[in-house]
Amino acid sequence: MLAKNSTKEQKESNVDLHIHTKASDGTFSPSQVVKISVELKLNAIAITDHDTINGVSEALEAADGEEIEVIPGIEFSSEINFKSIHIVGLYVNHHNKELLELTDEIQNAREKRAKKIIEKVNSLKVGPKISLDEVKEIADGLIGRPHIGEIMIQKGYAESMNEVFEKFIKRGAPCYVPRFKFTPFEATKFLKRIKAIPILAHPGYISDKIDLNDFIKKLKKVGLASIEVYYPSHSDNQITKFKKLAKKYKLLESGGSDCHGKINEGPFIGSLKIPYSVLQKIKKKYKK
């Protein structure tokens, strides 16, 4: 849904290009995300749920008649050399057949993974058994390890999500199960093929794990269009570093809150003051 703000208002307003909903692992419905964003007077938001576009249609409908642009997006969870890398895609066609087939494949893989993790948890016999139905009930969308972790906390396996991951379900822990294999290069190529904007998400999370300069150079060759320069955990020094990398490789700047829900559970919608001009540059790229 296109924003109705005047050019002057757009220049003065802010955007949030990385938001999650209940369609994946957020706590707000797509409609709630739009309502909150309108109340905050954001000019544009992107719905970027993990490995699904199921929340996009509801968000677009909720924005009908409102002065806000909702950008259809997705955040692919990928991995290379046992390192988690996320690739955000903006301006995806949420009716694209290839995209729908891929997200269905990932969703099926997520459920199979969840079943295996639950089997391992139950085999430990250190707490009450948990079931897939319990996890599905709280997931309200794609199943992820945090949903399993939430049930484990409820049943006394641990007191916090961090403790659950450390003791049971992180890589190397007794209940860990590898996820669907999808590399950042495959994710980037795919997004480019369906004419979306591929963006390297929160590079601050990976800059100490890999040679970011070389990695971005390789991603650019397969279609990377942007880097998420603005992110809640990025320091001023990191923002400066990522700006320089974007300029070096002629990539666009992007950013967002990565909001997953309530304000006391992490960065909130619009918590970063990202100017509309950032989106304007991305939109020019999208129109080419």
C-alpha positions in Angstrom: 0.0 0.0 0.0 1.6 3.3 -1.1 1.9 6.1 1.3 -0.1 9.2 0.8 2.2 11.7 2.5 3.4 14.7 0.6 7.0 14.9 -0.6 7.9 17.2 2.3 6.3 15.0 4.9 8.1 11.9 3.4 11.5 13.6 3.7 10.8 14.4 7.4 9.4 11.0 8.3 11.1 7.7 9.1 11.0 4.2 7.9 11.5 0.7 9.4 12.6 -1.9 6.8 13.0 -4.9 9.1 9.9 -6.1 11.1 8.6 -9.5 12.1 5.0 -10.6 12.8 3.2 -13.6 14.2 3.6 -15.2 10.7 7.1 -16.2 11.9 8.4 -15.5 15.4 6.9 -12.1 16.2 4.3 -11.4 18.9 2.3 -8.8 16.9 -0.1 -9.7 14.1 0.5 -8.1 10.7 -2.5 -5.8 11.3 -1.1 -4.8 14.8 2.3 -4.0 13.2 0.6 -1.6 10.7 -1.6 0.0 13.4 1.4 0.7 15.6 3.4 2.0 12.7 0.7 4.4 11.7 0.4 5.6 15.3 4.1 6.2 15.3 3.7 8.2 12.0 6.2 6.0 10.1 6.1 6.6 6.4 7.0 3.1 5.4 7.6 -0.3 6.9 8.7 -3.7 5.5 7.2 -7.0 6.7 10.2 -9.3 6.7 9.2 -12.5 8.4 11.6 -15.4 8.6 11.3 -17.7 5.5 7.6 -16.8 4.9 5.4 -14.2 3.2 2.3 -15.3 5.0 1.9 -12.0 6.9 2.2 -9.8 3.9 -1.4 -9.8 2.6 -2.9 -9.0 6.0 -0.5 -6.1 6.4 -1.3 -4.7 3.0 -5.0 -4.9 3.7 -4.5 -3.2 7.1 -2.7 -0.4 5.4 -5.5 0.3 2.9 -6.5 3.9 3.4 -3.7 4.7 5.8 -0.8 7.0 5.1 1.8 4.4 5.1 3.6 2.2 2.6 3.9 -1.5 3.4 6.7 -3.2 1.6 6.4 -7.0 1.0 9.5 -8.6 2.2 11.1 -11.7 3.7 14.2 -12.7 5.7 15.8 -15.9 4.6 17.7 -17.8 7.3 20.8 -19.1 5.6 24.1 -20.7 6.6 27.6 -21.1 5.4 30.5 -22.9 7.1 28.2 -23.4 10.1 27.7 -19.7 10.4 24.2 -18.2 10.4 23.7 -15.5 7.8 20.4 -13.7 7.2 19.4 -12.2 3.8 16.5 -9.8 3.7 14.5 -9.4 0.5 12.4 -6.2 -0.1 9.7 -5.7 -2.7 9.1 -9.4 -3.2 6.1 -10.5 -5.2 4.3 -12.4 -2.5 2.2 -14.2 -5.2 5.3 -15.5 -7.0 5.0 -19.2 -7.6 8.7 -19.9 -7.1 8.7 -18.0 -3.8 5.7 -19.8 -2.5 7.1 -23.2 -3.4 10.4 -22.4 -1.7 8.8 -21.1 1.5 6.5 -24.2 1.6 9.7 -26.4 1.3 11.3 -24.4 4.2 8.2 -24.6 6.3 8.0 -28.4 5.9 11.7 -28.7 6.8 11.2 -26.5 9.9 8.4 -28.8 11.1 10.6 -31.9 10.5 13.4 -30.2 12.4 11.1 -29.3 15.3 9.9 -32.9 15.6 13.5 -34.2 15.8 14.5 -31.6 18.4 11.4 -32.5 20.5 12.3 -36.2 20.2 15.8 -35.4 21.5 14.5 -33.3 24.3 12.1 -36.1 25.4 14.8 -38.7 25.2 16.9 -36.8 27.8 14.3 -37.5 30.5 15.2 -34.5 32.5 11.8 -32.9 32.6 8.2 -33.4 31.5 7.7 -34.5 27.9 6.8 -31.8 25.4 4.8 -32.2 22.2 4.7 -30.7 18.7 1.1 -29.7 19.3 2.1 -27.6 22.3 4.8 -25.9 20.2 2.5 -25.3 17.2 -0.1 -23.7 19.5 2.3 -20.9 20.6 4.0 -20.6 17.3 1.0 -19.3 15.4 3.1 -19.4 12.2 6.5 -20.9 11.3 8.0 -23.1 14.0 11.4 -22.1 15.3 13.7 -23.1 18.2 12.4 -20.2 20.4 8.9 -21.7 20.3 10.3 -25.0 21.6 12.4 -23.1 24.1 9.3 -21.3 25.4 7.5 -24.6 26.2 10.7 -25.9 27.8 10.8 -22.9 30.1 7.2 -23.4 31.0 8.0 -27.0 32.0 11.0 -26.2 34.1 13.9 -27.2 31.8 15.4 -23.7 32.2 14.6 -20.3 33.5 15.4 -18.3 30.4 15.7 -18.6 26.7 19.4 -18.1 26.8 19.7 -21.0 29.3 17.6 -23.2 27.1 19.8 -22.6 24.1 23.0 -23.0 26.0 22.0 -26.2 27.7 19.9 -27.9 25.1 19.3 -26.5 21.6 22.2 -24.5 20.3 24.7 -26.0 17.9 26.8 -28.5 19.8 24.1 -29.0 22.5 22.5 -32.4 23.0 19.2 -31.5 21.3 20.5 -29.5 18.3 19.3 -30.5 14.8 20.8 -28.9 11.7 18.3 -26.7 9.7 17.3 -26.5 6.1 20.4 -26.0 4.0 20.3 -22.7 2.2 23.4 -20.6 1.6 23.4 -16.8 1.6 24.6 -17.0 -2.0 21.6 -19.1 -3.0 19.3 -16.8 -1.1 20.8 -13.7 -2.8 20.6 -15.3 -6.3 17.0 -16.4 -5.7 15.9 -12.9 -4.6 17.6 -11.3 -7.6 15.9 -13.9 -9.9 12.5 -13.0 -8.6 13.3 -9.3 -9.0 13.5 -8.5 -5.3 16.1 -6.4 -3.5 18.7 -8.7 -1.7 20.1 -7.1 1.5 22.7 -8.5 3.9 21.0 -8.3 7.3 22.7 -7.1 10.6 26.3 -7.5 9.4 27.4 -6.6 12.9 26.4 -10.2 14.0 28.8 -11.8 11.5 31.7 -9.3 11.2 33.7 -11.1 13.9 33.1 -14.5 12.4 34.2 -14.0 8.7 36.1 -11.7 6.5 33.2 -9.3 5.9 35.0 -7.4 3.1 35.6 -10.6 1.1 32.2 -12.0 1.8 30.3 -8.9 0.7 32.5 -8.8 -2.5 31.4 -12.3 -3.3 27.7 -11.6 -2.5 27.8 -8.6 -4.7 28.8 -10.8 -7.6 25.7 -12.9 -7.3 23.3 -9.9 -6.8 23.6 -8.3 -3.4 22.1 -4.8 -3.6 22.3 -3.5 -0.1 23.7 -3.7 3.5 21.7 -3.3 6.6 23.8 -0.4 7.9 21.3 0.8 10.5 20.5 -1.8 13.2 19.9 -1.5 17.0 23.0 -3.3 18.1 25.4 -1.6 15.6 27.8 0.8 17.3 28.7 4.2 15.7 32.0 2.7 14.6 30.2 -0.3 13.0 27.8 2.0 11.2 30.7 4.0 9.8 32.4 0.8 8.8 29.4 -0.6 7.0 28.8 2.8 5.3 32.3 2.6 3.9 31.7 -1.0 2.7 28.5 0.0 1.0 30.2 2.8 -0.7 33.2 0.7 -1.7 31.0 -2.0 -3.4 28.4 0.5 -4.7 25.7 -1.0 -2.5 22.6 0.7 -1.0 22.2 1.4 2.7 19.2 -0.2 4.5 18.2 -0.7 8.1 15.4 -1.5 10.6 14.5 -2.4 14.1 14.2 -6.2 13.6 11.3 -5.8 16.0 9.8 -9.2 17.1 7.1 -7.8 19.4 6.5 -6.1 22.7 8.7 -3.2 23.6 10.2 -5.0 26.6 11.3 -7.9 24.5 13.8 -6.1 22.3 14.0 -3.2 19.8 10.6 -1.8 19.1 9.1 -0.7 15.7 10.6 2.6 14.6 13.1 2.6 17.4 15.8 3.7 14.9 15.3 7.0 13.2 15.9 5.9 9.6 15.1 8.7 7.2 12.8 8.3 4.2 15.7 9.1 1.9 17.2 5.6 2.6 14.1 4.0 1.2 14.0 6.5 -1.7 17.4 5.2 -3.0 16.2 1.6 -2.6 13.0 2.4 -4.6 15.1 3.8 -7.4 17.0 0.6 -7.6 13.7 -1.4 -7.5 12.3 0.5 -10.4 15.3 -0.2 -12.7 
